[in-house]
Amino acid sequence: MPTHAEQRVIPYSAEQLFDLVADVGKYPEFLPWCVRSVVRSRTEDELLADLTIGFGPFRESYTSRVRLERPHRIIVGYERGPFKHLKNVWTFTPEGQGCRVDFFVDFEFRSRLLRNAIGMVFNEGVRLMVKAFITRAGKIYGPPKGEIGR
């Protein structure tokens, strides 16, 4: 069961980072392995999205229900797809000139083949994903004002 928790201080506001993570429809533009994302419904505090991840010969689609607690927390829950379970939590806390981001993910694929395949690349994949969000923040909001978290 891959699980990862990470905390970083990033030189952007909690509101900016919240908006970036909540923009699920744009994930294929910058997230490694996210090849498709369709937001099926969206309200002020929740969205339902279908995502397709692809790595190597594997392509898997799933549906997530995303609870939006603006601007402090995003909780991703699993609706249907190839997982036994999936939980992802982002917490955004203003800190100094930036924001402390707490990131947690816990999931397990039903398929032993997928579990073995992701197990080999999971840690590197999570690092690439976090880096992709930070890089995206720079492209959307401009260069950071400081060297926080680097």
KEDRENDREN-169069 format. One record per atom (N, C-alpha, C, CB): x, y, z. Coordinates in Angstrom, 1 decimal. Atoms other than C-alpha are relative to their C-alpha. Glycine has a CB too. Layout:
<atoms>
{east=X, north=Y, up=Z}
...
</atoms>
This chain:
<atoms>
{east=0.8, north=-1.2, up=0.0}
{east=0.0, north=0.0, up=0.0}
{east=0.9, north=1.2, up=0.0}
{east=-0.9, north=0.0, up=1.2}
{east=-0.8, north=-1.2, up=0.0}
{east=1.9, north=3.1, up=-1.1}
{east=-0.7, north=1.1, up=0.8}
{east=0.2, north=0.5, up=-1.4}
{east=0.4, north=-1.2, up=-0.8}
{east=1.6, north=6.0, up=1.4}
{east=1.1, north=1.0, up=0.0}
{east=-0.4, north=-0.4, up=1.4}
{east=-1.0, north=-1.1, up=0.0}
{east=3.4, north=9.3, up=1.3}
{east=-0.5, north=1.2, up=0.7}
{east=0.5, north=0.3, up=-1.5}
{east=0.4, north=-1.3, up=-0.7}
{east=3.3, north=12.4, up=3.5}
{east=1.2, north=0.9, up=-0.2}
{east=-0.3, north=-0.2, up=1.5}
{east=-1.1, north=-1.0, up=0.2}
{east=5.3, north=15.5, up=2.8}
{east=-0.5, north=1.4, up=0.4}
{east=0.4, north=0.0, up=-1.5}
{east=0.3, north=-1.4, up=-0.4}
{east=5.5, north=19.0, up=4.1}
{east=1.0, north=0.9, up=-0.6}
{east=-0.1, north=0.2, up=1.6}
{east=-0.9, north=-1.0, up=0.7}
{east=7.0, north=22.0, up=2.2}
{east=-0.6, north=1.4, up=0.2}
{east=0.1, north=-0.3, up=-1.5}
{east=0.3, north=-1.4, up=0.0}
{east=7.0, north=25.7, up=2.6}
{east=0.3, north=0.5, up=-1.4}
{east=0.7, north=0.9, up=1.1}
{east=-0.1, north=-0.4, up=1.4}
{east=6.3, north=27.2, up=-0.9}
{east=-0.3, north=1.5, up=-0.1}
{east=-1.0, north=-0.8, up=-0.9}
{east=0.2, north=-1.5, up=0.0}
{east=6.6, north=30.9, up=-1.7}
{east=-1.2, north=0.6, up=-0.8}
{east=1.3, north=0.6, up=-0.6}
{east=1.3, north=-0.5, up=0.6}
{east=3.0, north=31.4, up=-2.9}
{east=-1.0, north=0.0, up=1.1}
{east=-0.4, north=-0.9, up=-1.3}
{east=1.0, north=-0.1, up=-1.0}
{east=-0.1, north=32.2, up=-1.0}
{east=-0.9, north=-1.3, up=0.1}
{east=-1.0, north=1.2, up=-0.2}
{east=0.9, north=1.2, up=-0.2}
{east=-2.5, north=29.5, up=0.4}
{east=-1.1, north=0.0, up=-1.1}
{east=-0.6, north=0.0, up=1.4}
{east=1.1, north=-0.1, up=1.0}
{east=-5.2, north=30.8, up=-1.9}
{east=0.5, north=-0.4, up=-1.4}
{east=-0.6, north=1.4, up=-0.1}
{east=-0.5, north=0.4, up=1.3}
{east=-3.0, north=30.5, up=-5.0}
{east=0.3, north=-1.5, up=-0.1}
{east=1.4, north=0.8, up=-0.2}
{east=-0.3, north=1.4, up=0.1}
{east=-1.9, north=27.0, up=-4.2}
{east=-1.3, north=-0.8, up=0.1}
{east=1.0, north=-0.4, up=1.2}
{east=1.3, north=0.7, up=0.0}
{east=-5.4, north=25.9, up=-3.3}
{east=-0.6, north=0.0, up=-1.4}
{east=-1.0, north=0.8, up=1.0}
{east=0.6, north=-0.1, up=1.4}
{east=-6.7, north=27.2, up=-6.7}
{east=0.8, north=-0.9, up=-1.0}
{east=0.1, north=1.5, up=-0.5}
{east=-0.8, north=0.8, up=0.9}
{east=-3.8, north=25.4, up=-8.5}
{east=-0.4, north=-1.5, up=0.2}
{east=1.5, north=0.2, up=0.3}
{east=0.3, north=1.4, up=-0.3}
{east=-4.6, north=22.0, up=-6.8}
{east=-1.5, north=-0.2, up=-0.4}
{east=0.3, north=-0.3, up=1.4}
{east=1.4, north=0.2, up=0.3}
{east=-8.4, north=22.5, up=-7.2}
{east=-0.3, north=0.0, up=-1.5}
{east=-0.8, north=1.1, up=0.7}
{east=0.3, north=-0.1, up=1.5}
{east=-8.1, north=23.1, up=-11.0}
{east=0.3, north=-1.4, up=-0.6}
{east=0.9, north=1.1, up=-0.6}
{east=-0.2, north=1.4, up=0.4}
{east=-8.3, north=19.3, up=-11.6}
{east=0.0, north=-0.1, up=-1.6}
{east=-1.0, north=-0.9, up=0.6}
{east=0.1, north=0.1, up=1.5}
{east=-9.3, north=19.8, up=-15.3}
{east=1.3, north=0.3, up=-0.7}
{east=-1.0, north=0.9, up=-0.5}
{east=-1.3, north=-0.3, up=0.7}
{east=-5.8, north=21.2, up=-16.1}
{east=1.1, north=-1.0, up=0.3}
{east=0.4, north=1.4, up=0.5}
{east=-1.1, north=0.9, up=-0.4}
{east=-3.8, north=18.3, up=-14.6}
{east=0.7, north=-0.6, up=-1.2}
{east=-0.6, north=-1.1, up=0.8}
{east=-0.7, north=0.6, up=1.1}
{east=-3.0, north=16.7, up=-17.9}
{east=1.1, north=1.0, up=-0.7}
{east=-0.9, north=-0.5, up=-1.1}
{east=-1.0, north=-0.9, up=0.5}
{east=-1.1, north=19.9, up=-18.9}
{east=1.3, north=0.0, up=0.7}
{east=-0.6, north=1.4, up=0.1}
{east=-1.3, north=-0.1, up=-0.8}
{east=1.5, north=19.5, up=-16.2}
{east=0.3, north=-1.1, up=0.9}
{east=0.0, north=1.3, up=0.8}
{east=-0.3, north=1.1, up=-0.9}
{east=1.2, north=16.4, up=-14.1}
{east=0.5, north=-1.2, up=-0.7}
{east=-1.2, north=-0.3, up=0.8}
{east=-0.4, north=1.3, up=0.6}
{east=3.3, north=13.4, up=-15.0}
{east=-1.0, north=-1.1, up=0.2}
{east=1.4, north=-0.4, up=0.6}
{east=0.9, north=1.2, up=0.0}
{east=1.2, north=10.4, up=-15.8}
{east=-1.5, north=0.3, up=0.0}
{east=0.3, north=-0.8, up=1.2}
{east=1.4, north=-0.3, up=0.2}
{east=-2.1, north=12.3, up=-15.9}
{east=-0.2, north=0.3, up=-1.4}
{east=-0.4, north=1.2, up=0.9}
{east=0.2, north=-0.1, up=1.5}
{east=-3.2, north=11.8, up=-19.5}
{east=-1.4, north=0.5, up=-0.3}
{east=0.2, north=-1.3, up=-0.7}
{east=1.4, north=-0.5, up=0.3}
{east=-6.9, north=12.8, up=-19.1}
{east=-0.6, north=0.4, up=1.3}
{east=-0.8, north=-1.0, up=-0.8}
{east=0.8, north=-0.4, up=-1.1}
{east=-9.1, north=14.7, up=-16.7}
{east=-1.2, north=0.7, up=-0.4}
{east=0.9, north=1.0, up=0.9}
{east=1.2, north=-0.6, up=0.3}
{east=-12.7, north=15.5, up=-17.0}
{east=-0.8, north=0.3, up=1.3}
{east=-0.9, north=-0.9, up=-1.0}
{east=0.8, north=-0.3, up=-1.2}
{east=-14.6, north=17.4, up=-14.3}
{east=-1.5, north=-0.2, up=-0.4}
{east=0.3, north=1.5, up=0.5}
{east=1.4, north=0.3, up=0.3}
{east=-18.1, north=16.0, up=-14.4}
{east=-1.0, north=0.9, up=0.6}
{east=-0.4, north=-1.5, up=0.4}
{east=0.9, north=-1.0, up=-0.7}
{east=-19.7, north=18.3, up=-11.9}
{east=0.9, north=0.8, up=1.0}
{east=-1.1, north=-0.7, up=0.8}
{east=-0.8, north=-0.9, up=-0.9}
{east=-18.5, north=21.2, up=-9.7}
{east=-1.0, north=0.9, up=0.7}
{east=1.1, north=0.7, up=-0.8}
{east=0.7, north=-1.0, up=-0.8}
{east=-20.0, north=23.2, up=-6.9}
{east=1.1, north=0.8, up=0.7}
{east=-1.0, north=-0.6, up=1.0}
{east=-1.0, north=-0.8, up=-0.7}
{east=-18.3, north=25.7, up=-4.6}
{east=0.9, north=-0.8, up=0.9}
{east=-0.7, north=1.1, up=0.8}
{east=-0.7, north=0.8, up=-0.9}
{east=-17.3, north=23.0, up=-2.2}
{east=0.3, north=-1.5, up=-0.3}
{east=-0.7, north=0.0, up=1.3}
{east=-0.2, north=1.4, up=0.4}
{east=-17.1, north=19.8, up=-4.2}
{east=0.1, north=-0.1, up=-1.5}
{east=-1.1, north=-1.0, up=0.6}
{east=0.0, north=0.3, up=1.4}
{east=-16.2, north=18.4, up=-7.6}
{east=0.1, north=-1.5, up=-0.2}
{east=1.1, north=0.7, up=-0.8}
{east=-0.1, north=1.4, up=0.4}
{east=-16.5, north=15.0, up=-9.3}
{east=0.8, north=-0.1, up=-1.3}
{east=-1.4, north=-0.7, up=-0.1}
{east=-0.9, north=0.0, up=1.2}
{east=-13.8, north=14.2, up=-11.8}
{east=0.4, north=-1.4, up=-0.4}
{east=1.3, north=0.8, up=0.3}
{east=-0.6, north=1.2, up=0.5}
{east=-12.7, north=11.3, up=-14.0}
{east=1.4, north=0.3, up=-0.5}
{east=-0.9, north=-0.5, up=-1.2}
{east=-1.4, north=-0.2, up=0.4}
{east=-9.0, north=11.0, up=-14.4}
{east=0.6, north=-1.3, up=-0.6}
{east=0.9, north=0.4, up=1.2}
{east=-0.7, north=1.1, up=0.6}
{east=-6.8, north=8.7, up=-16.5}
{east=1.5, north=0.2, up=0.3}
{east=-0.3, north=-0.2, up=-1.5}
{east=-1.4, north=0.0, up=-0.2}
{east=-3.3, north=7.9, up=-15.4}
{east=0.6, north=-1.0, up=-0.9}
{east=0.4, north=-0.3, up=1.5}
{east=-0.7, north=0.9, up=0.9}
{east=-0.8, north=6.3, up=-17.7}
{east=1.5, north=0.0, up=0.3}
{east=-0.2, north=0.4, up=-1.5}
{east=-1.4, north=0.2, up=-0.2}
{east=2.7, north=5.0, up=-17.1}
{east=0.4, north=-1.3, up=-0.7}
{east=0.5, north=0.1, up=1.5}
{east=-0.4, north=1.2, up=0.8}
{east=4.5, north=2.6, up=-19.4}
{east=-1.1, north=-0.5, up=-0.8}
{east=0.6, north=-1.1, up=1.0}
{east=1.1, north=0.6, up=0.8}
{east=2.0, north=0.2, up=-20.9}
{east=-1.3, north=0.1, up=0.7}
{east=0.3, north=-1.4, up=-0.3}
{east=1.2, north=0.0, up=-0.8}
{east=-0.6, north=0.9, up=-18.2}
{east=-0.8, north=1.3, up=-0.2}
{east=0.4, north=-0.1, up=1.5}
{east=0.9, north=-1.1, up=0.0}
{east=-3.6, north=3.2, up=-18.5}
{east=-1.2, north=-0.4, up=0.8}
{east=-0.5, north=0.3, up=-1.5}
{east=1.1, north=0.3, up=-0.9}
{east=-6.2, north=3.3, up=-15.8}
{east=-0.8, north=1.3, up=0.3}
{east=0.5, north=-0.6, up=1.4}
{east=0.9, north=-1.1, up=-0.2}
{east=-9.2, north=5.5, up=-15.3}
{east=-0.7, north=-0.2, up=1.3}
{east=-1.0, north=0.2, up=-1.1}
{east=0.7, north=0.0, up=-1.3}
{east=-10.9, north=6.4, up=-12.0}
{east=-0.8, north=1.3, up=0.2}
{east=0.9, north=-0.3, up=1.1}
{east=0.8, north=-1.1, up=-0.4}
{east=-13.4, north=8.7, up=-10.5}
{east=0.2, north=0.4, up=1.4}
{east=-1.5, north=-0.2, up=-0.2}
{east=-0.3, north=-0.6, up=-1.4}
{east=-12.7, north=11.0, up=-7.5}
{east=-1.0, north=1.0, up=0.3}
{east=1.4, north=0.6, up=0.1}
{east=0.8, north=-1.1, up=-0.5}
{east=-14.9, north=13.1, up=-5.4}
{east=0.9, north=0.9, up=0.9}
{east=-1.2, north=-0.5, up=0.9}
{east=-0.9, north=-0.9, up=-0.6}
{east=-13.0, north=16.2, up=-4.3}
{east=-0.7, north=1.0, up=0.9}
{east=0.9, north=0.7, up=-1.1}
{east=0.6, north=-1.0, up=-0.9}
{east=-14.0, north=18.2, up=-1.2}
{east=0.9, north=1.2, up=0.1}
{east=-0.3, north=-0.7, up=1.4}
{east=-0.8, north=-1.2, up=0.0}
{east=-12.9, north=21.8, up=-1.4}
{east=-0.4, north=0.8, up=1.3}
{east=-0.3, north=0.8, up=-1.3}
{east=0.2, north=-0.8, up=-1.2}
{east=-12.5, north=23.6, up=1.9}
{east=0.9, north=1.2, up=-0.1}
{east=0.3, north=-0.8, up=1.4}
{east=-0.8, north=-1.1, up=0.4}
{east=-11.3, north=26.9, up=0.6}
{east=0.3, north=0.9, up=1.2}
{east=-0.8, north=0.9, up=-1.0}
{east=-1.2, north=0.3, up=0.8}
{east=-8.6, north=28.0, up=1.1}
{east=1.0, north=-0.9, up=0.7}
{east=0.7, north=1.3, up=-0.3}
{east=-0.9, north=0.7, up=-0.9}
{east=-7.2, north=25.6, up=3.7}
{east=0.2, north=-1.5, up=-0.3}
{east=-0.4, north=0.1, up=1.3}
{east=-0.2, north=1.4, up=0.2}
{east=-7.8, north=22.0, up=2.6}
{east=-0.8, north=-0.5, up=-1.2}
{east=-0.5, north=-0.7, up=1.3}
{east=0.6, north=0.8, up=1.1}
{east=-8.6, north=19.7, up=-0.3}
{east=0.1, north=-1.5, up=0.3}
{east=0.6, north=0.3, up=-1.4}
{east=0.1, north=1.4, up=-0.4}
{east=-9.7, north=16.1, up=0.4}
{east=-0.5, north=-0.7, up=-1.2}
{east=-0.8, north=-0.2, up=1.2}
{east=0.3, north=0.8, up=1.1}
{east=-9.7, north=13.7, up=-2.5}
{east=-0.4, north=-1.4, up=0.4}
{east=1.1, north=-0.1, up=-1.0}
{east=0.5, north=1.3, up=-0.4}
{east=-11.9, north=10.6, up=-2.0}
{east=-0.2, north=-0.8, up=-1.3}
{east=-1.3, north=0.1, up=0.8}
{east=0.1, north=0.9, up=1.1}
{east=-12.3, north=7.6, up=-4.3}
{east=-1.5, north=-0.4, up=-0.2}
{east=0.9, north=-1.2, up=0.3}
{east=1.4, north=0.4, up=0.4}
{east=-15.6, north=6.8, up=-6.1}
{east=0.0, north=-1.4, up=-0.7}
{east=-0.6, north=1.0, up=-0.9}
{east=0.0, north=1.3, up=0.7}
{east=-14.8, north=4.0, up=-8.6}
{east=1.3, north=0.0, up=-0.9}
{east=-1.3, north=-0.1, up=-0.9}
{east=-1.2, north=0.2, up=0.9}
{east=-12.0, north=2.5, up=-10.7}
{east=0.9, north=-1.1, up=0.5}
{east=0.8, north=1.3, up=0.0}
{east=-0.9, north=1.1, up=-0.3}
{east=-8.9, north=0.3, up=-10.2}
{east=0.5, north=-0.1, up=1.4}
{east=1.1, north=0.0, up=-1.0}
{east=-0.6, north=0.0, up=-1.3}
{east=-8.2, north=1.0, up=-6.6}
{east=-0.8, north=-0.8, up=1.0}
{east=0.2, north=1.5, up=0.5}
{east=0.8, north=0.5, up=-1.2}
{east=-9.1, north=-0.8, up=-3.4}
{east=-0.4, north=1.2, up=0.8}
{east=0.9, north=-0.9, up=0.8}
{east=0.3, north=-1.3, up=-0.7}
{east=-8.9, north=2.7, up=-1.8}
{east=1.0, north=1.0, up=-0.5}
{east=0.1, north=-0.2, up=1.5}
{east=-0.8, north=-1.1, up=0.4}
{east=-7.5, north=6.1, up=-2.5}
{east=-0.4, north=1.2, up=0.9}
{east=-0.1, north=0.4, up=-1.5}
{east=0.2, north=-1.2, up=-0.8}
{east=-7.2, north=9.1, up=-0.2}
{east=1.2, north=0.9, up=-0.2}
{east=-0.3, north=-0.3, up=1.5}
{east=-1.1, north=-1.0, up=0.3}
{east=-5.3, north=12.3, up=-0.9}
{east=-0.5, north=1.3, up=0.7}
{east=0.2, north=0.3, up=-1.5}
{east=0.4, north=-1.2, up=-0.8}
{east=-5.3, north=15.4, up=1.4}
{east=1.1, north=1.0, up=-0.2}
{east=-0.2, north=-0.3, up=1.5}
{east=-0.9, north=-1.2, up=0.0}
{east=-3.7, north=18.8, up=0.8}
{east=-0.5, north=1.0, up=1.0}
{east=-0.1, north=0.6, up=-1.5}
{east=0.4, north=-1.0, up=-1.0}
{east=-3.6, north=21.3, up=3.6}
{east=1.0, north=1.2, up=-0.2}
{east=0.2, north=-0.6, up=1.5}
{east=-0.7, north=-1.2, up=0.4}
{east=-2.5, north=24.9, up=3.0}
{east=-0.1, north=0.9, up=1.2}
{east=-0.6, north=0.7, up=-1.2}
{east=-0.1, north=-0.8, up=-1.2}
{east=-1.3, north=27.0, up=6.0}
{east=0.9, north=1.2, up=-0.3}
{east=0.4, north=-0.8, up=1.2}
{east=-0.9, north=-1.2, up=0.3}
{east=0.0, north=30.6, up=5.5}
{east=1.2, north=-0.1, up=1.0}
{east=-0.8, north=1.3, up=0.2}
{east=-1.2, north=0.0, up=-0.8}
{east=3.6, north=30.8, up=6.8}
{east=1.0, north=1.0, up=-0.6}
{east=0.6, north=-1.5, up=0.1}
{east=-1.0, north=-1.0, up=0.5}
{east=5.9, north=33.8, up=6.5}
{east=-0.5, north=0.6, up=-1.3}
{east=1.3, north=-0.6, up=-0.2}
{east=0.3, north=-0.6, up=1.3}
{east=6.0, north=35.0, up=2.9}
{east=-0.7, north=-1.0, up=-0.9}
{east=1.2, north=0.6, up=-0.6}
{east=0.5, north=1.1, up=0.9}
{east=4.5, north=31.7, up=1.6}
{east=-1.1, north=-0.8, up=0.7}
{east=1.1, north=-0.9, up=-0.4}
{east=1.0, north=0.9, up=-0.5}
{east=2.5, north=28.8, up=2.6}
{east=0.6, north=-1.4, up=0.3}
{east=-1.2, north=-0.2, up=-1.1}
{east=-0.5, north=1.3, up=-0.3}
{east=3.2, north=25.5, up=4.3}
{east=-1.1, north=-1.0, up=-0.6}
{east=0.1, north=-0.3, up=1.6}
{east=0.9, north=0.9, up=0.7}
{east=1.7, north=22.7, up=2.2}
{east=0.3, north=-1.4, up=0.6}
{east=0.2, north=-0.1, up=-1.5}
{east=0.0, north=1.4, up=-0.5}
{east=1.0, north=19.3, up=3.9}
{east=-0.7, north=-0.8, up=-1.1}
{east=-0.6, north=-0.2, up=1.4}
{east=0.5, north=0.9, up=1.0}
{east=0.5, north=16.6, up=1.3}
{east=0.0, north=-1.4, up=0.5}
{east=0.8, north=0.1, up=-1.3}
{east=0.1, north=1.3, up=-0.5}
{east=-0.7, north=13.1, up=2.1}
{east=-0.8, north=-0.8, up=-1.1}
{east=-0.7, north=-0.2, up=1.3}
{east=0.7, north=0.9, up=0.9}
{east=-1.6, north=10.2, up=-0.3}
{east=0.1, north=-1.4, up=0.5}
{east=0.6, north=0.2, up=-1.5}
{east=0.0, north=1.5, up=-0.4}
{east=-2.6, north=6.6, up=0.5}
{east=-0.9, north=-0.7, up=-1.0}
{east=-0.5, north=-0.1, up=1.5}
{east=0.9, north=0.7, up=0.9}
{east=-3.9, north=4.2, up=-2.1}
{east=0.6, north=-1.4, up=-0.2}
{east=0.0, north=0.7, up=-1.4}
{east=-0.4, north=1.4, up=0.3}
{east=-3.8, north=0.6, up=-3.2}
{east=-0.8, north=-0.4, up=-1.2}
{east=-0.2, north=-1.0, up=1.2}
{east=0.7, north=0.6, up=1.1}
{east=-4.6, north=-0.9, up=-6.6}
{east=-0.5, north=-1.3, up=0.3}
{east=1.0, north=-0.1, up=-1.2}
{east=0.6, north=1.3, up=-0.1}
{east=-6.8, north=-3.9, up=-6.8}
{east=0.9, north=-1.1, up=-0.6}
{east=-1.4, north=-0.1, up=-0.6}
{east=-0.8, north=1.0, up=0.8}
{east=-4.5, north=-5.6, up=-9.4}
{east=1.4, north=-0.1, up=0.6}
{east=0.1, north=0.5, up=-1.4}
{east=-1.4, north=0.3, up=-0.5}
{east=-1.3, north=-7.2, up=-8.1}
{east=1.0, north=0.5, up=-1.0}
{east=0.2, north=-1.5, up=0.3}
{east=-1.0, north=-0.5, up=1.0}
{east=0.4, north=-6.3, up=-11.4}
{east=0.2, north=1.5, up=0.1}
{east=-0.6, north=-0.4, up=-1.4}
{east=-0.1, north=-1.5, up=-0.1}
{east=-0.4, north=-2.6, up=-11.0}
{east=0.7, north=0.3, up=1.3}
{east=-1.4, north=0.6, up=0.0}
{east=-0.7, north=-0.3, up=-1.3}
{east=0.6, north=-2.7, up=-7.3}
{east=1.5, north=-0.2, up=-0.2}
{east=-0.5, north=-1.0, up=1.1}
{east=-1.4, north=0.3, up=0.2}
{east=4.0, north=-4.2, up=-8.3}
{east=0.6, north=1.1, up=-0.9}
{east=0.2, north=-1.4, up=-0.6}
{east=-0.5, north=-1.0, up=0.9}
{east=4.4, north=-1.7, up=-11.2}
{east=0.2, north=1.3, up=0.7}
{east=-0.9, north=0.1, up=-1.2}
{east=-0.1, north=-1.3, up=-0.6}
{east=3.7, north=1.4, up=-9.2}
{east=0.9, north=0.0, up=1.2}
{east=-1.4, north=0.4, up=0.5}
{east=-0.9, north=0.1, up=-1.2}
{east=5.7, north=0.1, up=-6.2}
{east=1.4, north=0.4, up=-0.4}
{east=-0.1, north=-1.4, up=0.5}
{east=-1.3, north=-0.2, up=0.5}
{east=8.8, north=0.4, up=-8.3}
{east=0.3, north=1.5, up=-0.3}
{east=0.3, north=-0.7, up=-1.3}
{east=-0.2, north=-1.4, up=0.3}
{east=8.2, north=4.1, up=-9.2}
{east=-0.7, north=1.0, up=0.9}
{east=-0.4, north=0.2, up=-1.5}
{east=0.9, north=-0.8, up=-0.9}
{east=6.0, north=5.4, up=-6.4}
{east=0.7, north=1.2, up=0.6}
{east=-0.6, north=-0.8, up=1.1}
{east=-0.7, north=-1.1, up=-0.6}
{east=8.5, north=7.5, up=-4.5}
{east=0.4, north=1.1, up=-1.0}
{east=1.2, north=-0.5, up=0.8}
{east=-0.5, north=-1.0, up=1.1}
{east=10.0, north=9.1, up=-7.6}
{east=-1.2, north=0.7, up=-0.6}
{east=0.8, north=-0.7, up=-1.0}
{east=1.2, north=-0.5, up=0.6}
{east=6.5, north=9.6, up=-9.0}
{east=-0.6, north=1.1, up=0.9}
{east=-1.0, north=-1.0, up=-0.2}
{east=0.5, north=-1.0, up=-0.9}
{east=5.4, north=11.5, up=-5.9}
{east=0.8, north=1.3, up=0.0}
{east=-0.2, north=-0.5, up=1.5}
{east=-0.9, north=-1.1, up=0.1}
{east=8.5, north=13.7, up=-6.0}
{east=-0.2, north=0.8, up=-1.2}
{east=1.4, north=-0.5, up=0.1}
{east=0.3, north=-0.7, up=1.2}
{east=7.8, north=14.5, up=-9.6}
{east=-1.3, north=0.8, up=0.0}
{east=0.0, north=-1.0, up=-1.2}
{east=1.3, north=-0.6, up=-0.1}
{east=4.2, north=15.3, up=-8.9}
{east=0.1, north=1.3, up=0.8}
{east=-1.0, north=-1.0, up=0.6}
{east=-0.1, north=-1.2, up=-0.8}
{east=5.0, north=17.7, up=-6.1}
{east=0.8, north=1.1, up=-0.7}
{east=0.7, north=-0.3, up=1.4}
{east=-0.8, north=-1.0, up=0.7}
{east=7.7, north=19.4, up=-8.2}
{east=-0.8, north=0.6, up=-1.2}
{east=1.3, north=-0.7, up=-0.6}
{east=0.8, north=-0.4, up=1.1}
{east=5.2, north=19.6, up=-11.1}
{east=-1.0, north=1.1, up=0.5}
{east=-0.8, north=-1.1, up=-0.6}
{east=0.9, north=-1.0, up=-0.5}
{east=2.8, north=21.6, up=-8.9}
{east=0.8, north=1.3, up=0.3}
{east=-0.7, north=-0.5, up=1.3}
{east=-0.8, north=-1.2, up=-0.3}
{east=5.6, north=24.0, up=-7.8}
{east=0.4, north=0.7, up=-1.3}
{east=1.3, north=-0.4, up=0.8}
{east=-0.3, north=-0.6, up=1.3}
{east=6.7, north=24.5, up=-11.4}
{east=-1.2, north=0.7, up=-0.6}
{east=0.6, north=-1.1, up=-0.9}
{east=1.2, north=-0.6, up=0.5}
{east=3.1, north=25.1, up=-12.4}
{east=-0.3, north=1.3, up=0.7}
{east=-1.2, north=-1.0, up=0.1}
{east=0.3, north=-1.2, up=-0.7}
{east=2.7, north=27.7, up=-9.7}
{east=0.9, north=1.2, up=-0.5}
{east=0.3, north=-0.2, up=1.6}
{east=-0.9, north=-1.0, up=0.6}
{east=5.8, north=29.6, up=-11.1}
{east=-0.5, north=0.4, up=-1.4}
{east=1.3, north=-0.6, up=-0.1}
{east=0.4, north=-0.4, up=1.3}
{east=4.3, north=29.5, up=-14.6}
{east=-1.3, north=0.9, up=0.1}
{east=-0.3, north=-1.2, up=-0.8}
{east=1.3, north=-0.7, up=-0.1}
{east=0.8, north=30.7, up=-13.5}
{east=0.2, north=1.4, up=0.8}
{east=-1.0, north=-0.9, up=0.7}
{east=-0.1, north=-1.2, up=-0.9}
{east=1.8, north=33.2, up=-10.7}
{east=1.3, north=0.8, up=-0.1}
{east=-0.2, north=-0.5, up=1.4}
{east=-1.3, north=-0.7, up=0.2}
{east=5.3, north=34.2, up=-11.8}
{east=1.0, north=-0.5, up=1.0}
{east=-0.2, north=1.5, up=0.3}
{east=-1.0, north=0.6, up=-0.9}
{east=8.6, north=33.6, up=-10.1}
{east=-0.2, north=0.4, up=1.4}
{east=1.4, north=0.6, up=-0.5}
{east=0.2, north=-0.3, up=-1.5}
{east=8.6, north=33.3, up=-6.3}
{east=0.8, north=1.2, up=0.4}
{east=0.4, north=-1.2, up=0.8}
{east=-0.7, north=-1.2, up=-0.5}
{east=9.7, north=36.3, up=-4.3}
{east=1.1, north=-0.3, up=0.9}
{east=-1.0, north=0.9, up=0.8}
{east=-1.1, north=0.4, up=-0.8}
{east=12.1, north=34.3, up=-2.2}
{east=0.4, north=-1.4, up=-0.3}
{east=-0.4, north=0.1, up=1.5}
{east=-0.5, north=1.3, up=0.2}
{east=13.9, north=31.0, up=-2.0}
{east=-0.5, north=-1.0, up=1.1}
{east=1.5, north=0.0, up=-0.1}
{east=0.6, north=0.8, up=-1.0}
{east=11.5, north=29.4, up=0.5}
{east=-0.1, north=-1.4, up=-0.5}
{east=-1.4, north=0.6, up=0.5}
{east=0.2, north=1.4, up=0.3}
{east=11.5, north=25.6, up=0.5}
{east=0.9, north=-0.5, up=-1.1}
{east=-1.4, north=-0.2, up=-0.4}
{east=-0.9, north=0.5, up=1.1}
{east=14.3, north=25.2, up=-2.0}
{east=1.3, north=-0.5, up=0.6}
{east=0.4, north=1.1, up=-1.0}
</atoms>
